[in-house]
Amino acid sequence: MRRIIVTGANGFIGSHLVARHLAAGDEVVGVVRATSDLTRLCQLGTGRGSLCLVIEDLRTLEESGPLADAIGRCEVIYH
């Protein structure tokens, strides 16, 4: 099991990356903006993995917080 971060996790490509890694049993941190439509992500099954959503705008990323913590512990970032 790997820890994966996917920015834009609710988009077309991002949601497919999330689905692939969940099916493989990975722990996925999906980054979305507060104004995002989460319909695609709500339709995904988790497979063997787990999904944690972080609502954050990367343009105003804080040095501490859920995303900063996840970055330090991840193996792969898809941006």
Secondary structure, DSSP 8 states (H G I E B T S, - for coil): --EEEEETTTSHHHHHHHHHHHHTT-EEEEEE-TT---HHHHT---TTSEEEEEE--GGG--SSSHHHHHHHT-SEEE-
